[in-house]
Amino acid sequence: MQLHEALVQIDGLLDLTAPLLTEGSPEAIEQAMQQLRDSMAAFVQLAQRFEASAFTPENVTHMQRISDRLGQIRAHIVKIGAINAQQLQTLMPQQGSNHTYGASKLPPGAAASVARLYHVSG
């Protein structure tokens, strides 16, 4: 397999990834993330599999385009994650730090609240 063919194959994987991201279902996004990981792994291994003479100016330009696409897809996945986190927080707001044993002096999430023992004299 030539370097150009490997680059075209990685482009094909990226072409399959893009529509999955717009689907919106968690399974499709997970599948897209797996394909993105596979594409990135294949892209990184190119330097190990081919000699320096295979990296012609056209192939280097093609690799830069693939690198840009990988960055754009990754940024899109990060945006989707942020939107999902925001929607989840809207549906399930964080609980306050005032639980059964009173308010904690620590900021929320800093440490588990300490249970206070109350003694009854008698």
FENMO-V495393 format. One line per field, one symbol per residue. burial: # if it has 16 or more other C-alpha atoms within 10 Angstrom, else .. A space follows every 10 residues. Layout:
burial=???
This chain:
burial=..##..#..# #.##..##.# #......##. .##.##..## .##....... ....#..... .##..#..## ..#...#..# .......... ......#... ...#...... ..#....... ..
